[in-house]
Amino acid sequence: RGIRGTWADPWLTQIFEYPHATVRIFFYRVTAWEGVMVPREHQALEWQRPERMTLAPMLPANTPLLRALEIATEYAISNVAEVGERDFLKSLERRLSRGLKLVQLREELPDRAGLRALGQRVLALCRLHGARLLVNADMQVAQEIGADGLHLSGAQLAQLEERPHFAWVGATCHDEGELTKAASLALDFVVLGPVVEAATANERVAIGWPRVSRVIENYPLPVFAAGGLTRAYLETAWTHGAHGIAARRTAWREPN
């Protein structure tokens, strides 16, 4: 008690089944507040970070919430094929040094050895700066280089019956059916798009922010909005219920 939120955006909706009851909890992202925490029943209060929680025992309903809080709000996707490896690694190191914490390696190379070598270089930089690296689609390379996780394509998501055995697993989704499948596998997050514009002429038509709000309303997983977005869209994404933004080409540009 003692704190009053002055700005909040929808975030996640979780359903938990206890022996005595089933509860649905609506979580909001509070980005502005006023006041000071005041214990009303002689509780001990302390601000803590989700990755360094010391409270125990923890209610079961809090576990997925705290895990979601560990996920950064920007998901940067590699574009080596577009700019070349040398320039990409320079851009990656610059962004990591300025706080980037979540990266996806998504490249189509002619052989797995080339992808593995590139992944090792990218992972070394991520480790140096405390960032997580997920490898797109290729489970074998993700395992071989010791990546933090795997990012599933829509086709992979459709074929799976259980969650892959990685610490962190995300997936690309385009519609309600794929969102439902990702939630049923208890993945950590999804990327939904394209929102504003498609990356190529062959991709799906942009769905727009109003539909984003509709399809992720009451959704249990963190959602990254993608497609024609820059970091300037982050607050817009929050307003429409998304966890953050994912970007490929624009992720490596300097902000205006």
C-alpha positions in Angstrom: 0.0 0.0 0.0 1.0 3.6 -0.3 1.8 3.5 -4.1 -0.7 4.7 -6.7 -0.1 3.9 -10.3 -0.6 6.8 -12.7 0.0 5.0 -16.0 -0.4 1.3 -16.7 -0.7 -0.8 -19.9 -2.1 -4.4 -20.3 0.6 -7.0 -20.2 -0.2 -10.7 -19.5 -3.2 -12.8 -18.4 -2.5 -15.9 -16.4 -4.9 -18.7 -15.3 -3.9 -20.8 -12.3 -5.6 -23.9 -11.0 -5.2 -24.4 -7.2 -6.7 -27.4 -5.3 -9.4 -25.0 -3.9 -10.0 -22.6 -6.8 -9.2 -21.5 -10.3 -8.0 -17.9 -10.6 -7.5 -15.6 -13.6 -5.0 -12.8 -12.9 -4.6 -9.7 -15.2 -1.2 -8.2 -15.1 -0.4 -4.7 -16.1 2.9 -2.9 -16.8 3.0 0.2 -14.6 5.5 2.8 -15.9 4.5 5.7 -13.8 3.5 5.9 -10.1 3.6 8.1 -7.1 3.9 7.5 -3.3 6.0 5.3 -1.1 5.5 1.7 -0.1 4.0 1.4 3.4 3.5 -1.9 5.2 -0.1 -2.1 6.7 0.3 -5.5 8.5 3.9 -5.3 9.6 5.2 -7.0 6.5 8.9 -6.7 5.4 9.1 -4.8 2.1 11.9 -4.7 -0.4 12.4 -3.9 -4.1 14.0 -6.8 -5.9 15.0 -7.6 -9.5 13.3 -10.7 -11.0 16.6 -12.4 -11.9 17.8 -12.1 -8.3 14.8 -12.9 -6.1 15.5 -14.0 -2.6 11.9 -14.4 -1.4 10.9 -18.0 -0.5 8.7 -19.9 -0.7 7.3 -18.4 -3.9 3.6 -18.8 -4.8 3.3 -21.0 -8.0 1.4 -18.2 -9.7 4.4 -15.9 -9.5 6.9 -18.2 -11.2 5.9 -17.6 -14.9 5.4 -13.9 -14.1 9.0 -13.4 -12.8 10.4 -15.4 -15.7 8.6 -13.1 -18.1 10.0 -10.1 -16.3 13.5 -11.3 -17.2 12.8 -11.0 -20.9 14.1 -7.7 -22.4 11.7 -5.5 -24.2 13.8 -5.3 -27.4 14.5 -8.4 -29.5 17.2 -7.7 -32.2 17.4 -10.0 -35.1 20.6 -10.4 -37.1 21.0 -9.1 -40.7 24.5 -10.5 -41.7 23.3 -11.4 -45.2 22.4 -7.7 -45.8 25.4 -5.9 -44.4 28.2 -8.5 -44.2 29.6 -10.2 -41.1 32.2 -7.6 -40.3 29.8 -4.7 -40.3 27.2 -6.7 -38.4 29.5 -7.7 -35.6 30.5 -4.0 -35.2 26.9 -3.0 -35.0 26.2 -5.8 -32.6 29.0 -4.9 -30.3 27.9 -1.2 -30.3 24.3 -2.1 -29.5 25.3 -4.6 -26.8 27.6 -1.9 -25.2 24.5 0.3 -25.0 22.3 -2.2 -23.2 20.8 -4.6 -25.8 20.0 -7.8 -23.9 18.2 -10.2 -26.4 19.5 -11.2 -29.8 18.3 -13.7 -32.4 20.7 -15.2 -34.9 18.6 -15.7 -38.1 20.8 -16.4 -41.2 20.5 -18.7 -44.1 24.1 -19.9 -44.8 25.0 -22.5 -47.4 26.4 -24.9 -44.7 25.9 -25.6 -41.0 29.6 -25.1 -40.3 29.4 -21.5 -41.4 26.3 -20.9 -39.2 28.0 -22.5 -36.3 31.2 -20.4 -36.7 29.1 -17.2 -37.0 27.0 -18.2 -34.0 30.1 -18.7 -31.9 31.3 -15.2 -32.7 27.9 -13.7 -31.9 27.6 -15.7 -28.7 31.0 -14.6 -27.5 30.0 -10.9 -27.8 26.6 -11.6 -26.1 28.3 -13.3 -23.2 30.7 -10.4 -22.8 27.8 -8.0 -22.3 25.4 -10.3 -20.4 22.9 -10.7 -23.3 21.0 -13.7 -24.4 21.3 -15.3 -27.8 18.6 -17.5 -29.5 19.3 -19.3 -32.7 16.5 -19.3 -35.3 15.2 -22.7 -36.4 18.4 -24.7 -36.2 18.3 -26.8 -33.0 21.6 -28.6 -33.7 23.6 -25.4 -34.1 21.9 -23.9 -31.0 23.0 -26.9 -29.0 26.5 -27.1 -30.4 27.4 -23.5 -29.7 25.7 -23.5 -26.3 23.2 -20.7 -27.2 20.7 -19.5 -24.5 17.7 -20.7 -26.5 15.9 -21.5 -29.8 13.5 -19.4 -31.9 10.9 -21.5 -33.7 9.6 -20.7 -37.2 5.9 -20.9 -37.8 6.3 -24.2 -39.6 8.3 -25.7 -36.7 5.7 -24.5 -34.2 2.9 -26.3 -36.1 4.8 -29.6 -36.1 5.8 -29.7 -32.4 3.9 -31.6 -29.7 6.1 -30.6 -26.8 8.4 -27.7 -25.9 12.0 -28.1 -27.1 14.6 -28.7 -24.4 16.2 -25.2 -24.3 16.3 -22.7 -21.4 14.5 -20.1 -23.5 12.2 -20.8 -26.5 10.4 -18.2 -28.6 8.3 -18.6 -31.8 7.1 -16.5 -34.7 3.3 -16.2 -35.0 1.0 -14.6 -37.5 -2.5 -15.5 -36.3 -4.6 -16.7 -33.4 -4.0 -20.4 -34.2 -0.3 -20.1 -33.9 -0.6 -18.0 -30.7 -2.7 -20.7 -29.2 -0.2 -23.4 -30.1 2.7 -21.4 -28.6 0.8 -21.0 -25.4 -0.1 -24.7 -25.2 3.6 -25.6 -25.5 4.4 -23.1 -22.6 7.0 -21.2 -24.7 8.6 -18.2 -23.1 7.5 -15.6 -25.7 6.3 -15.0 -29.2 6.9 -12.6 -32.0 3.7 -11.4 -33.8 3.7 -9.6 -37.1 4.0 -8.0 -39.5 2.4 -5.1 -37.6 3.2 -2.0 -39.7 4.8 -3.3 -42.8 6.0 -6.6 -44.3 9.8 -7.0 -44.8 9.4 -8.2 -48.3 6.7 -8.2 -51.0 6.2 -12.0 -50.5 5.3 -11.7 -46.8 1.9 -11.4 -45.3 -0.1 -8.1 -45.2 0.5 -6.0 -42.1 -2.1 -6.6 -39.5 -2.1 -3.1 -37.8 -2.1 -2.2 -34.1 -5.9 -2.6 -33.5 -5.7 -6.3 -34.5 -2.6 -6.8 -32.4 -4.7 -5.6 -29.4 -7.5 -7.9 -30.2 -5.5 -11.1 -30.8 -3.3 -10.8 -27.7 -6.0 -9.7 -25.3 -5.9 -12.0 -22.3 -2.8 -13.8 -23.8 -0.5 -15.6 -21.3 2.9 -15.1 -23.0 5.0 -12.0 -23.6 4.5 -10.8 -27.2 7.0 -8.9 -29.3 5.4 -6.8 -32.1 7.4 -7.0 -35.3 7.3 -5.6 -38.9 8.4 -2.1 -39.8 9.1 -1.2 -36.2 11.9 0.8 -34.5 12.7 1.4 -30.8 10.5 4.5 -31.1 7.5 2.2 -31.2 8.1 0.7 -27.8 5.5 2.7 -25.9 3.0 2.2 -28.7 3.6 -1.6 -28.4 3.0 -1.4 -24.6 -0.2 0.5 -25.1 -1.6 -2.3 -27.3 -0.6 -5.0 -24.9 2.7 -6.2 -26.3 5.8 -6.9 -24.2 8.1 -5.2 -26.6 9.3 -4.9 -30.2 11.3 -7.1 -32.4 13.3 -5.8 -35.4 15.8 -6.9 -37.9 17.1 -4.1 -40.2 16.2 -1.2 -37.9 17.6 -2.8 -34.8 21.1 -2.0 -35.9 20.6 1.6 -36.9 21.5 4.5 -34.7 18.4 6.1 -33.0 17.5 9.6 -34.2 
